[in-house]
Amino acid sequence: MDTIKTIRSDFPIYSNSKKMCYFDYAATTFMPACVIEAWNDYHRTIGISVNRSKGKLANKAGEALRLSRSKISGFFDADRAYDLVFTKNATEALNMIASGIISEIGVGDIIITSVLEHHSAILPWMRVVEEKGAILVQIPLKDDGNLDYSILEGMGKHRVKVVCCTYVSNVTGHQVNVELLRDFARETGAYFFLDVSQAVSSKRIHMETLGADGYVMSAHKMYGPKNIGGLFLKKSLLPRFKPLILGGGMVWSTFGEKPIWADGVEKLEAGTFDVGLTIAWARACQYIEGITYEQIKDNNKSIHELLSNRLNAMKNFSMISSGSNQCENLISIIHNRLHAHDIEQWLDERGIVVRSGHMCSQSTMNAMGLTSLIRISWGLGVDAQRVDQLVDAFVEIDNL
Ligand SMILES: Cc1ncc(COP(=O)(O)O)c(C=O)c1O
């Protein structure tokens, strides 16, 4: 973990708050200085948005946007087969998917998700179900923390229109069987969308190889800035997608009875947005590339081992099962007497940040018969000292 100690100094927030003991990476990650600087530089030197004016500055902004789009796409192996539509975050991208294909869904059509979804991946489909009379099926959870895919076997295959699942659960860290879901979607002729929000900080995503029709994510979960994310959409789908947001920059003509949308990704990118954020996100990709996912994985694994060994030895805490295929950057636990919120507050008073509650995934909690838990999640910048501090605090709680 020595190199990781050096990496901590890349993050200005840790230099400004030396004692900060942050274990809520699954909610959001901090930005290293190079990412903050990338945003800053853009606003010091160019500062405007795109697709409005035609001058030299506008050309520079357009070129900067083109470059960051291409760098981010390349990072995810998406440049050949997918269009990257910039969104505010994963939530907006998920809403964009649901509204993009809503006109293709009819009464009795089946939309498949799982009980491991974040609310942002369920609510847009609930609206489609309400408006179109479709049926929402959530793949259930087994006691061992794995999904029970056998539910797919009895499905009326010709009625399945969409399979939209998370890659990694934000509650348990379980990693779903993407290949199985993709093959099922292909067999049924359904759309297959993957929410990779919880995977991107610790796992390389090869979009073309995974073969989904679309992917969503937020940059702020991979050391990038807040307020920018993406929908990576198979190129053939863009013309079929109905825009979610209507406004400037996304329309070719408003004459006549029907508007004619712009041809490219602009069709889904209405309104003025911050090009600086896209550059900062591209810089975050480069930052991860420099550190490598291999090193991130090794570090996550060693923290996971250490924490799970120590937590397993405690009398009053139980770890939530993450199934046989887990991302090793997250552990959720419950205490047999104390409420998760009280524990979070107690830790907060000691400078330790974890997350308590339902993690915006009530269906996951419901499937486990819980209303609240404590989630500990980590990534770059967490060193051995912070892990010890966290474990010591849990030992203290365990002995209460
Ligand atoms: C799996 C998953 N999907 C989607 C989201 C929504 O992300 P955002 O709030 O950045 O849109 C989250 C947030 O925690 C998440 O964990």
The ligand as a Tripos MOL2 file, in Angstrom:
@<TRIPOS>MOLECULE
LIG
   16    16     1     0     0
SMALL
NO_CHARGES

@<TRIPOS>ATOM
      1 C1        -25.3920    1.7020   -9.5030 C.3       1 LIG1
      2 C2        -25.7330    3.1600   -9.5490 C.ar      1 LIG1
      3 N1        -26.4160    3.6410  -10.5940 N.ar      1 LIG1
      4 C3        -26.7420    4.9330  -10.6800 C.ar      1 LIG1
      5 C4        -26.3900    5.8190   -9.6980 C.ar      1 LIG1
      6 C5        -26.7890    7.2560   -9.8350 C.3       1 LIG1
      7 O1        -25.6490    8.0580   -9.9780 O.3       1 LIG1
      8 P1        -25.8060    9.6450  -10.0730 P.3       1 LIG1
      9 O2        -26.4850   10.0960   -8.8180 O.co2     1 LIG1
     10 O3        -24.4070   10.1400  -10.2040 O.co2     1 LIG1
     11 O4        -26.6240    9.9300  -11.2780 O.co2     1 LIG1
     12 C6        -25.6930    5.3740   -8.5800 C.ar      1 LIG1
     13 C7        -25.3400    6.2920   -7.4810 C.2       1 LIG1
     14 O5        -24.9030    5.9310   -6.4320 O.2       1 LIG1
     15 C8        -25.3440    4.0000   -8.5050 C.ar      1 LIG1
     16 O6        -24.6740    3.5100   -7.4590 O.3       1 LIG1
@<TRIPOS>BOND
     1     1     2 1
     2     2     3 ar
     3     2    15 ar
     4     3     4 ar
     5     4     5 ar
     6     5     6 1
     7     5    12 ar
     8     6     7 1
     9     7     8 1
    10     8     9 2
    11     8    10 1
    12     8    11 1
    13    12    13 1
    14    12    15 ar
    15    13    14 2
    16    15    16 1
@<TRIPOS>SUBSTRUCTURE
     1 LIG1         1 GROUP 0 **** ****
